[in-house]
Amino acid sequence: MPRFIGAIDQGTTSTRFIVVDEAGEIRATAQKEHAQICPRPGWVEHDASEILANTRVAVGTALEEAGLSPADLAAVGVTNQRETVVLWDEATGAPLHPALVWMDMRTQGEADRLAAEGQGVFLRARSGLPPAAYFSALKIAWLLDNMSGARARAERGEVLAGTMDSWLIWNLTGGPAGGRHVTDATNASRTQLMNLARLDWDEELLALFNVPRACLPEIVSSSEVYGSCVAPLSGVPIAGALGDQHAALLGQACLTPGDAKNTYGTGCFLLMNTGETPHFSRAGLLTTLAFRLGAQKPVYALEGSIAIAGALVQWLRDNLGIIESSPEIEALAASVPDNGDVYFVPAFSGLYAPRWRADARGVIAGLTRFSNKGHIARAALEAAAYQPREVLAAMVADSGVAIGALKVDGGMAANDLLMQFQADILDVPVVRPRHLETTALGAAYAAGLGVGFFKNVEEIAAHWRAARRFEPAMEESERARLIAGWEKAVEKSLGWAV
């Protein structure tokens, strides 16, 4: 009897594979980064073939290091960077173009046109999402319009389109030799092409974005057997898939309406479980699917998406060179007692929720001769706390539910300085679990539920454990002063891109 579950976590900067046991403990992990391709300002691409190759390497490495074989896995799940899309040849499996990454801005003009035409109300009512370059529909349309013959071939089903879960599942289940073209409902909910109530492609949305149904995957639940894998996971059922933030919500056992989590990754993504009824935001948030487990009723969520969080630390490392490795940011930020009145607004791709200002660009405000790299590092970390504060305030306004505590995960959640500042600026306790990689855990849980490895969500909830709780300790006057400084800096970031 197989004793483990595998999970592929295909993220914005890397792909990892983990092996989880019956107790929800991570027994093995391997990770491999991929290139970030930026051919023009605002354009961000990935090589889908590189990501597929890295996935296979990560799987092989983790199994080898754990002394396991595919036969030891009861199932494998997939979680992935959302909204990123790739088009590929159905006959050969070759991508037609580099994948367009979720933060890519090349379709902003089309998003602006939709908003100017008054399509925002319709889009939110039907898909839960506003007009924005962020979502997949405009990216698919751009690819179909900018590659010769692609649209006609897509209409015949000769070209396939999908988010990264579809790309991986199709390849892992055989690719050109019978691979299954599916996407789970959480990823489909981020394309802006799915009817949020019916969980199916919406004909009016397809017509609005001019995307042919024939190229799109079948929408399936987040937890069911999609098929059997080929090498390097030969014979293992692939039985779970969720977009990364939905997987983190499940991995954090946010199973009750009002439960909320924030993932600090490339960006920040704060989700609140709202139960079986979608709540449409009046405060700039997204209405999205939380998960649909097997034949159970779908569960919905409110989400605030923030484009740049951990990516800002990478930028300080790679573009400015003020640190040599990302973990150094905490010590550098701690080298000064406060931010020295320096604020960093990382609007590299505009500002996402709740402001939705595509015209914003990054600024560092408040610099004086006194300022040094420690202040810049501290301002960069604090930016990853100010932005979730805005989102959480919008969630409380929309839901009418006060948050008792915020569960956190992702790489930056290991940073004690940031987590304490987050609790201080929220005036809400922040709870860090023993496993920060809850995204991969969520995919493993979904796959385990799909094959009966885990009996139910209550068993999953029993696996969750807190490692540390950060209590707010900041005076209200200081909190108000800092928030006012942040608001002033954000105002300076607006209107740069016209």
Secondary structure, DSSP 8 states (H G I E B T S, - for coil): ---EEEEEEE-SSEEEEEEEETTS-EEEEEEEE---B-SSTT--EE-HHHHHHHHHHHHHHHHHHHT--GGGEEEEEEEE-SS-EEEEETTT--BSS-EE-TT--TTHHHHHHHHHTT-HHHHHHHHS--S-TTSHHHHHHHHHHHSTTHHHHHHTTSEEEEEHHHHHHHHHTTTTTT---EEEHHHHTTTT-EETTTTEE-HHHHHHHT--GGGS-EEE-SEEEEEE--TTSTT-EEEEEEEHHHHHHHHTT--STT-EEEEESSSEEEEEEEETS----SSS-EEEEEE--TTS--EEEEEEEES-SHHHHHHIIIII-S-SSTTHHHHHHHTSSS-TT-EEE--TT-B-TTT-BTT---EEE---TT--HHHHHHHHHHHHHHHHHHHHHHHHHHH----S-EEEESGGGG-HHHHHHHHHHHTS-EEEES-S-HHHHHHHHHHHHHHTSS--HHHHHHH--EEEEE-----HHHHHHHHHHHHHHHHHHTT---
